[in-house]
Every structure is written in structure tokens, then in C-alpha cells.
């Protein structure tokens, strides 16, 4: 992280801005560019498939911006992924897509189907599938960031041990700021070196969440974190409010 402010905004935040300002997604995107907010995390489910994703990549590039993180709806523990190589080949095609289009981080879900809690078999499946896509990620110079649901934070030591065992800087964890309270300081210290993406909601920019977040940023600095901190808004906001949230994150990083 150093002196560089690696802050991006999630496409959900663009959608919230569009809702507040009663405009289309592309118009809201232009407003962000005009304010100097040009690094984006794109949610693939919001964008209508690969062709639409490529169109957005090109539009953002043409306006001087970049998609630094692509967040896919594909789940490494869901659907046919347990037995269907075609599913994993689709993941590999997305990895190649990111590599070809300069997107450094690809977020993939790892959540048990039907809202079940994580079991040992889930971790075995996830481990196997990560090994399956590892060479593709390394070849295309794309980092895989694993997104879990909140229940995983009670088993985060197991997830951390699995990623340490894989032993590749290409595989890391998305740290969800809303779930930080579920981690004790010892677990957080173990997890931080494995983090390659951080998500922040507006709720976490206020106390007491803000205090925990500031602590995490300081810990990330000690590991020379070079990933992005992504702002994800759940409520409609104006461009001024969006800008204010970005400024708040910047101040917290620099403190």
C-alpha cells in the first residue's frame, strides 16, 4: 500500500449513484470519471455477461479508467463445480479474459450451497478446485481472491491454513470489513498476509467499525499490501457523498 492510495469503487456504488441521480449506469460512470474516480471493481452479475463486461472494460479504458478487480458470480463450491470440468474451464476462460484486459484481481465465491455451514468436505473441494485453476492464474498473471460468506469467519483458521499450504501469491482472500468483528487479533494477524483484496461498506466508515478498519489498514501496511480497497455502497448516494466516502478511506489509509 505504501504511499499509493489503492482505492477503487465497486460497480454497486455506481448503481447506487445512478439510482439517486435518476440516470443510467453509464452516465453515473461518467460522473465518477469527472471526479477523478477511475479505478473500478466490476460485478459481473450486474453487467449482463461476458460481451457486456468487455464492452464496459473498453468504455472505462477509453475514458482513462481501468477495471482493477472483476467480481464473478461463479462459486467454487456451488452448482456443478464438484464434478464438472466444463464449469472450471469457464473459470479459466474468465482468468484468461482478465489477463488479456489488464485486470489484476479476479474474485471468486466459495460459499456452501443452500446456505449450509462450512464442513471439512467443502474445504477439500475448494482446495482441489484452487489447485485446478492455479496454473491458469499464474500463466495469465491474475490473482484469485476468494470471497466467503460471514459463516466462514468462524472457520477462517482452516481457510488460512489451506491457502498457506497452496503456497502461491496468486491465491488470496477477500477481507470483508463487515465481518472483521468476528476475528480476534491473533487470527487477524495470521490472515492479513494472505489478503489480496479488501471490501469496505459505508457502515464500516463509522465508529466502532471505523476503529477496527483503521487497525486493519495499519496491519496491511506492515505487509506491504499492494491490493485494492473497494468501496461498496448499499444505499443510494450523490456524487458528493460518494466522493466523501472515498476521501474518508484515503485518510484512514494515510493515518
WOMORA-V392059 format. One record per helix or strand of 3 or more residues. SS is the DSSP state (a for helix, b for strand). FROM is the first residue (numbers start at 1). TO is the last residue. If there is no record, write none. Layout:
BEGIN
ss=(SS:SS)
from=(FROM:FROM)
to=(TO:TO)
END
This chain:
BEGIN
ss=(b:a:a:b:a:a:b:a:b:a:a:b:a:a:b:a:a:b:a:a:b:a)
from=(7:11:25:39:44:50:66:85:105:113:120:143:150:156:171:177:185:195:202:209:228:239)
to=(10:21:34:43:46:62:75:100:109:115:139:147:154:166:176:182:192:201:205:222:232:254)
END
